[in-house]
């Protein structure tokens, strides 16, 4: 009896996932291309603190994350086209 209930629930979840995709309900989530937020890079300073570079649209913000709270270190960093010039 318990095994039949498990198969029923798993099948129901699969059916609902298929129906959501089939009828366009999955389109409510932003796609990777349409995302506006992202974590560019993180750097651990010690066991409790780290620096996080966050991107919103084309602007980056440097944050210090730690147990005492989160602090902006630098905001409004404009993301420029990264030129890969060969080293001299």
C-alpha angles and dihedrals in degrees: 000000000000092000091052090051090050092052090047093053093045090048091048091052090049092049092050091049090050092047092049091052094042096050097041101255091128090064091078091080117082116253122234090254092051098049117123099187131060144152107242100184142343131205125190111222095183138328093295108030136054140171117235125193108206125190124209113181102315096331124093129205127198112216133186109217118196146131092275091060139278119292132188109234097181129359135189096035105170113224108230128196105276109234115201101212113178114245115257 
